Amino acid sequence: MEELKQLLAKVLPAGSRRREIAKKVYRLARPTQGGIATAAGSYQDWIEQVEPTTLAPVPKKYTYNPLISIVVPAFNTPDKYLEPLLDSICAQTYSNWELVLVEASPDPERAEAIRAAAARDDRIRLIRVGQNKGIAGNTNIGLKEAKGEYIAFVDHDDTLASFALNEVIAVLQDRPEVDLFYSDEDKLSDDGRERSLPFFKPDWSLDLFLGVNYLAHFVVVRRTLAAKVKGIREGFEGAQDFDFLLRVLDHKPVIYHVPKMSYHWRMADGSTARAIEAKNYADDAGRRALAEYVQRNKVGAEVLEVSGRPTNYRLKYDTPGNPKASLIIPFKDKVSITKTMVDSVLAKTTYPNYEIILVDNRSEESATQAYLESLKDEPRIKVVAYDQPFNWSAVNNFGRRQASGEVLVFLNNDMEVQNADWLTELVGVALQPKVGAVGALLEYPNHTIQHAGVVLGFFGVAGHVFRGLTPETFTYFGLAAWPRNYLAVTGACIAVTAAKFDKLGQLDEHFITAGSDVAFGITAHEAGYRNVYWPFAQLTHYENVSVGKYGERDDNQHDYNESMKYYQPYLRHKDPFFNPNLDLYGPQAEQITLGDPSK
């Protein structure tokens, strides 16, 4: 792929035209296997081809060699699970570790078998518990016995990759301030022969974590921090790790994502890896843990369950005082399109305090004038004229100057509201102090995804992740139905408070047609705000029926050049909210296929 890009760079000018040709050529050139188009073929191919070449080197000596205590509570663990676990820990390429194995098996024969297995290595410390205290109690016993500077949490039926600890230590050489590590993970068949269902995670995404515990397994935490929150709490069985991490978040830890497949979660009988319904109580415990986090941190929100997805949660943010929202909708003629959008807002929106700013950019058709005349008696609609050549950024900035709302919602006119509380959802998230731009779930008329977040680097520039899938399609990157943080969201629907918008400098008018929405998101991110994709606000997007597709106008080369000024630091797998193991260039890249981070 790198050779292809270099060749195209020599024979074609930069811009979307090169991007489109590259996609077509790559579609013909790249390998496919089993119906999955990836840089490495199937996931098994990826394991064999990519995994061994992208690991931290094992040096003869690190300058910082902290002891890592691996804490494992064991209860009647059968040999078919215990032996592979111990094998994987003893095979660690980083040697300064201890395993604190808290054994609470009531069966004397099983307890003796575990004792014998633990005798294989002096670094294994077996703690025999006379009375089983459950996962929380047994883990806390292990925490009290642990001597390491860092604690690694591992389940008794799972396994670690041999490089798992070394990848953590490699980071600590330059980043000793990191308090918490997590990694990518996959599933291990019950017999241990097959790895499947990989989950390639983003870097730290608070809004994703508050919706689902995506950190899950192989979390490594500084021991003093684990002690500060007093370990695992009883009463949260099934979600004890989620509750623990939520309490750790209270202390503002430095979090680092190791983008390596470090952990293999066994699909054992009765485990949540096989079927989350196996532990329905985990869903209730997780909601209680999240509700307590919200209360402790004085977040105005209600915790709701997500139908059909146990241990997934959603926050319904408050909108104190229902501040006015200004919906800014630029348009030019094609009145039926704008009318569909406006009618859907008026008919479906339950949020009580909003105004619609229709920005007329040199409309010429008599039908448009007749329609605007018909709106004069609608008190929530204000029509303003922008009598300048089309510039998406400028026309929206002009609309902002006409708006009186505390929250601004920039909208394309070629859309239609789906859910009645869409605006309530957007306003609630936008009002959060640390949130910048908020984007919605936008679907094509056939209910596949048009927008569920923007990733930098797709086809060399930027693109919409999950495009063409359904929100419930599970991918290597998880679900589009999960809220997430991104560097940017599409300008077709952006909610932001007026104060933050003005503080960040509004939209860059050097862009003409496309790109300033992403630039605005990057500016917000670099200013310390979280940009949020919020799937609980949903609209249908009839994409580009108003101004034409990007790439069909003469502005695309100019906008591409402007984009590079903002985008460059985040290209080539440097977008923190997209996993570097996933493809950025293939024809199905936006639908999440595997790539090679070394390329």
Secondary structure, DSSP 4 states (H G I P E B T S, - for coil): -HHHHHHHHHHS-SSHHHHHHHHHHHHHHS-EETTEE-SSSSHHHHHHHTGGGSSPP--S--S----EEEEEEESS--HHHHHHHHHHHHT-SS--EEEEEEE--S-HHHHHHHHHHHTT-TTEEEEE-SS--HHHHHHHHHHHH--SSEEEE--TT-EE-TTHHHHHHHHHTT-TT--EEEEEEEEE-TTS--EEEEE---S--HHHHTTB--S-S-EEEEHHHHHHTTSPPTT-TTSHHHHHHHHHHTT---EEEEEEEEEEEE--TT-TTT-GGGGTHHHHHHHHHHHHHHHHTT--EEEEE-TT-TTBEEEEE--TT---EEEEEEE-S-HHHHHHHHHHHHHH---S-EEEEEEE-S---HHHHHHHHHTTT-TTEEEEE--S---HHHHHHHHHHH---SEEEEE-SSEEE-STTHHHHHHHHHTSTTEEEEEEEEE-TTS-EEES-EEETGGGSEEETTTTS-TT--BTTB-TTS-EEESB--TTEEEEEHHHHHHTT---TT-SSSSHHHHHHHHHHHTTPEEEEEEEEEEEE--STTT--TTSSTTHHHHHHHHHHHHGGGTTT--TTS-TTB-SSSTTGGG--B--TT-
